[in-house]
Amino acid sequence: MQYRTFGELDWKPSALGFGAMRLPVIDDDPGKISELEATRMLHYAIDHGVNYVDNAYSYHRGHSEAFLGRALQGGYRERVKLATKLPSWLVKAPKDLNRYLNEQLERLQTETIDFYLLHSLNEEHWTKLHDLNVLDWAEKAMADGRIGYLGFSFHDQYEVFQEIVDAYDRWTFCQIQYNYMDEEHQAGTRGLKYAADKGLAVVVMEPIRGGQLARNLPRAIMELWDTAARKRTPADWALQWVWNHPEVSLVLSGMSTLEQVAQNVASASQSGPATLTADELALIARVRDKYRELCPVPCTQCKYCLPCPNGVNIPRVLEIYNGAIMYNDHNRARVFYNWLKEEERADACTQCAQCEELCPQEIGIAEWLAQIHQLLDESQNQ
Ligand SMILES: NC(=O)c1ccc[n+]([C@@H]2O[C@H](COP(=O)([O-])OP(=O)(O)OC[C@H]3O[C@@H](n4cnc5c(N)ncnc54)[C@H](OP(=O)(O)O)[C@@H]3O)[C@@H](O)[C@H]2O)c1
């Protein structure tokens, strides 16, 4: 295992962290973790040097933390730093903060959560938690020892990321989505560098884009990978690209089989900042360009089309659809689409086409929206 640095802390994280969000399950039911197999995976990772485990209140329908509490018995808890997250969207009142944290400590069978994150911050969650004085509360929890260090995970635009980083000078770390397709998405490379410059450790999630960069690969992408002088699996290419960045503290992967754990542990042992060659980086850039060529709707996310008079979240709907086609992954796109509020979905479109007059790319948005709803709406695909 390779070890890296973690912001300003005197502690070295393993290059690979264990994400407890995609554990093997029984009967395809995310709430039924296959505990024997998941425990073997976790123990394998720790026995091979992984020293950071990431969880959240909500993973596996709320069962992941209790599973982890059991799986870390027998001396494993002492060998790792434990990270978990406050369910930002469930918190309604100040008293909820203690309630969730205390429940998490119990589920995890621990007295301290080493790294506690405000989960999935975006403008809305951040504003709400800030108004509930979450930072004062967290300082008390750090002082009484229930929390070791405070951080946040993030899903919104770069500007919101910068605002959150700047809002508090005791963040120890943040967690961002980052992979070779998402350099300019959410926090992106700008956010990675901004946070690292400010002394925050940066934990990376979705390095394989939730698996999209490793499964069901389009033939054109496979053909490009086949041209590499040094052969790697698509998952290894994706992970190595992230590890190549010196600002990255550790990379989480939510592995779903023991084989994936073994592969990613092996990848991590060969990783390091600035270890990819110029030719390898150029190949990754060609793969990125090829994926972009597969993008069906040329939306640049400029948002000139907004606000839609009917409330459709046009850029997000188009982004989800583009992901479905580029990565050949309709299932994940359906999940994201159905997470949108009803009024933000494509079927709220009345075909007024006001957005089309505003779109600099001259996209036939109204027609796309009708097609996309047909494809992604869960109720039409059951
Ligand atoms: N805070 C947040 O808002 C948030 C959001 C997302 C994730 N996270 C955390 O970050 C962790 C990492 O994110 P992620 O799970 O999306 O990471 P990821 O590594 O991008 O995706 C994991 C998926 O990639 C595939 N995979 C992993 N290793 C592979 C290999 N060697 N070969 C082939 N495929 C492989 C598997 O997909 P298949 O199962 O299809 O094979 C696996 O389920 C999560 O587990 C979670 O702990 C946090």
PDBQT file of the ligand as one rigid body, heavy atoms in Angstrom, charges set to zero:
ROOT
HETATM    1  N1  LIG A 401     -20.728  11.909   0.112  1.00  0.00    +0.000 N 
HETATM    2  C1  LIG A 401     -21.346  11.688  -0.985  1.00  0.00    +0.000 C 
HETATM    3  O1  LIG A 401     -22.184  12.464  -1.395  1.00  0.00    +0.000 OA
HETATM    4  C2  LIG A 401     -20.946  10.446  -1.737  1.00  0.00    +0.000 A 
HETATM    5  C3  LIG A 401     -21.437  10.215  -3.021  1.00  0.00    +0.000 A 
HETATM    6  C4  LIG A 401     -20.950   9.123  -3.694  1.00  0.00    +0.000 A 
HETATM    7  C5  LIG A 401     -20.015   8.309  -3.077  1.00  0.00    +0.000 A 
HETATM    8  N2  LIG A 401     -19.569   8.540  -1.824  1.00  0.00    +0.000 N 
HETATM    9  C6  LIG A 401     -18.578   7.676  -1.142  1.00  0.00    +0.000 C 
HETATM   10  O2  LIG A 401     -17.462   7.532  -1.977  1.00  0.00    +0.000 OA
HETATM   11  C7  LIG A 401     -17.249   6.140  -2.208  1.00  0.00    +0.000 C 
HETATM   12  C8  LIG A 401     -16.657   5.989  -3.573  1.00  0.00    +0.000 C 
HETATM   13  O3  LIG A 401     -17.560   6.402  -4.584  1.00  0.00    +0.000 OA
HETATM   14  P1  LIG A 401     -18.062   5.326  -5.595  1.00  0.00    +0.000 P 
HETATM   15  O4  LIG A 401     -18.547   4.133  -4.853  1.00  0.00    +0.000 OA
HETATM   16  O5  LIG A 401     -18.980   6.012  -6.528  1.00  0.00    +0.000 OA
HETATM   17  O6  LIG A 401     -16.665   4.944  -6.305  1.00  0.00    +0.000 OA
HETATM   18  P2  LIG A 401     -16.318   4.379  -7.719  1.00  0.00    +0.000 P 
HETATM   19  O7  LIG A 401     -15.033   3.656  -7.535  1.00  0.00    +0.000 OA
HETATM   20  O8  LIG A 401     -16.357   5.474  -8.729  1.00  0.00    +0.000 OA
HETATM   21  O9  LIG A 401     -17.487   3.377  -8.090  1.00  0.00    +0.000 OA
HETATM   22  C9  LIG A 401     -17.597   2.127  -7.482  1.00  0.00    +0.000 C 
HETATM   23  C10 LIG A 401     -18.086   1.146  -8.524  1.00  0.00    +0.000 C 
HETATM   24  O10 LIG A 401     -17.067   1.037  -9.523  1.00  0.00    +0.000 OA
HETATM   25  C11 LIG A 401     -16.972  -0.285  -9.952  1.00  0.00    +0.000 C 
HETATM   26  N3  LIG A 401     -15.617  -0.774  -9.629  1.00  0.00    +0.000 N 
HETATM   27  C12 LIG A 401     -14.858  -0.541  -8.524  1.00  0.00    +0.000 A 
HETATM   28  N4  LIG A 401     -13.674  -1.174  -8.632  1.00  0.00    +0.000 NA
HETATM   29  C13 LIG A 401     -13.673  -1.816  -9.809  1.00  0.00    +0.000 A 
HETATM   30  C14 LIG A 401     -12.757  -2.637 -10.487  1.00  0.00    +0.000 A 
HETATM   31  N5  LIG A 401     -11.561  -2.932  -9.968  1.00  0.00    +0.000 N 
HETATM   32  N6  LIG A 401     -13.104  -3.147 -11.697  1.00  0.00    +0.000 NA
HETATM   33  C15 LIG A 401     -14.304  -2.862 -12.243  1.00  0.00    +0.000 A 
HETATM   34  N7  LIG A 401     -15.220  -2.089 -11.667  1.00  0.00    +0.000 NA
HETATM   35  C16 LIG A 401     -14.917  -1.565 -10.463  1.00  0.00    +0.000 A 
HETATM   36  C17 LIG A 401     -18.035  -1.094  -9.224  1.00  0.00    +0.000 C 
HETATM   37  O11 LIG A 401     -19.207  -1.048 -10.051  1.00  0.00    +0.000 OA
HETATM   38  P3  LIG A 401     -20.103  -2.396 -10.251  1.00  0.00    +0.000 P 
HETATM   39  O12 LIG A 401     -20.683  -2.665  -8.906  1.00  0.00    +0.000 OA
HETATM   40  O13 LIG A 401     -21.079  -2.007 -11.283  1.00  0.00    +0.000 OA
HETATM   41  O14 LIG A 401     -19.166  -3.462 -10.685  1.00  0.00    +0.000 OA
HETATM   42  C18 LIG A 401     -18.276  -0.256  -7.980  1.00  0.00    +0.000 C 
HETATM   43  O15 LIG A 401     -19.553  -0.429  -7.443  1.00  0.00    +0.000 OA
HETATM   44  C19 LIG A 401     -18.625   5.505  -2.011  1.00  0.00    +0.000 C 
HETATM   45  O16 LIG A 401     -18.558   4.126  -1.796  1.00  0.00    +0.000 OA
HETATM   46  C20 LIG A 401     -19.087   6.272  -0.813  1.00  0.00    +0.000 C 
HETATM   47  O17 LIG A 401     -18.473   5.764   0.353  1.00  0.00    +0.000 OA
HETATM   48  C21 LIG A 401     -20.015   9.605  -1.175  1.00  0.00    +0.000 A 
ENDROOT
TORSDOF 0
